[in-house]
């Protein structure tokens, strides 16, 4: 059985105090509710990774970074390496978020190197893929997502690919309040799973967790997560309020 996951991407939000309060509320929620086998991952801004990791150790929460550099180490001012994350016991790392692709010009080729660095350091990539609005409107969305997976992930060996979590995030749905319909999400998730089966095998395809991201909130999470191939969500805005995030975790 593949893992169901709800991951919170805080992006560049929260002061240290706000982050501390939010993580404590989430720890309290996790410790006082039975969430079964659902994996809950918090991806705070990098300066709060240690704080989050310390608080998370009192619960079943996992911690993820929002980005990692594509080089191993060296003169890359301001950057964070996979080895650093590993040395802080960080479990996951978001790679290829559309905001990184757009504002920091991260190419599929660069992202393949980021995936490599994460895997070498035993950090599980949460690999984001998804099409822009014009690509959706032009009917090119399958081709775009296929290229993203082929160029950044499908070089991995089977045993390494098994550590990857995929997040389908149609760019037109991120932070816009426009969510993909349940059918649109299911259609793309099934397509992604079919590509994994073609490249690797049925067993790996069936065991790969594929999250949906893009304006997922407590109102629409249940319908999205009810789809056969949607294994949870990567949540932006709604992960900044403990109550909303908790409701999403309870939406399976
Ligand atoms: P959103 O962001 O939930 O605010 O749309 C999702 C994401 O960017 O991962």
Boltz pocket constraint, residues with backbone or C-beta under 6 A from the ligand:
constraints:
  - pocket:
      binder: B
      contacts: [[A, 9], [A, 169], [A, 173], [A, 174], [A, 175], [A, 176], [A, 177], [A, 213], [A, 214], [A, 215], [A, 216], [A, 234], [A, 235], [A, 236], [A, 237], [A, 238]]
      max_distance: 6.0
